[in-house]
């Protein structure tokens, strides 16, 4: 099993699984991606610098 670390790898696993490739534990990678992305997205919209 090949494990890709980091958000880009976690996102790629989900895309490959939807495309029909055999990617074990792709759902776990999707959960990790969402766990990292959601707090980052919330932080970006709250209290960030304004133009």
Secondary structure, 3 states (H helix, E strand, C coil): CCCCCCHHHHHHHHHHHHCCCCCCCHHHHHHHHHHHHHHHHHHHHCCCCCC
